[in-house]
Structures are given as structure tokens and as C-alpha cells.
């Protein structure tokens, strides 16, 4: 005999699909390097914009990409010199209306 099913409130939902674009950040001396890595479990079209501010410098780059299932690609590799704090915003719009925004920086 099987145990009764748990109440609906205790049933875990399936985890959300991982975000198809991840920012990998490295701080080395007076530089900050940001790489955008694309990886998706299915075909997906993504529009991305990275805005990076370091001291008085502001850089914005972006583009459109069609990600192929389970193929990792580097979308952007940006290195910025800075002797001060830095921050950035990664904005993504996924085909079908979903989008997200990730705030990056050294916390200052």
C-alpha cells in the first residue's frame, strides 16, 4: 500500500529553467573582466545588453544571439581598467517576452 500523497502546499515545484546567459566576473589588479556565457537546454533567441561603469568610464555593449541546445558560447568578453569601484547591469530579453536584469559590481 502506497502512502498518501502530500498536501498540495508541500509539493515542490519543478525548478525554474536556468538563465540562458550568465555573467562571469574577475577582478585582477586594476582591471575588471566580465564575460557573458550563453548556454541553454533548448533553442532560444536572446537579446542582451551589458552596461559597465568603472570610475568615470561607461561602456555599453550588446547584441542578439540564437542559442543552440547544450552548446556553450562566449557572447562577450570585456575588460575595463579601473582603480576605483565598478558596477554593471546585464539586461536580457528572451524571445516570448521573458526577461531579466542582473546587477553586477564590487558592492561599493
VENLINUR-V40137 format. One record per run of one state. SS is the DSSP state (@ for helix, = for strand, . for the rest). FROM is the first residue (numbers start at 1). LEN is the number of residues. Records with the same first field share a line. If there is no record, write none. Layout:
BEGIN
SS: FROM-LEN, FROM-LEN
END
This chain:
BEGIN
.: 1-7, 11-10, 29-2, 39-1, 41-3, 55-2, 68-1, 70-3, 82-4, 95-4, 106-3
@: 8-3
=: 21-8, 31-8, 40-1, 44-11, 57-11, 69-1, 73-9, 86-9, 99-7
END
